[in-house]
């Protein structure tokens, strides 16, 4: 009546081929996300290390000012215009962008 079913033997698959899509996804992730982020972090580190007096910067909170004093972990920014100058103590890591000289006069 019913013939016995025989299991079909599958061809032996290489274990490397089963992990190949996972490996390829990691390689793509590395080149599209991890490597550019590491490059940006390295550039930010050199920017923060090379800050000096009279540099004009923008902080991560959007404060624009001129560096008046540089310490190990902090910088002092001078913000405001002619008569209303104010000095603010900011962490060095908060500096996001180094502006070209004379940019503060153009912004005012």
PyMOL commands that set and color helices and strands:
alter all, ss='L'
color gray80, all
select helices_A, chain A and resi 15-49+92-94+103-107
alter helices_A, ss='H'
color red, helices_A
select strands_A, chain A and resi 56-59+64-70+74-79+86-91+95-99
alter strands_A, ss='S'
color yellow, strands_A
deselect
rebuild
show_as cartoon
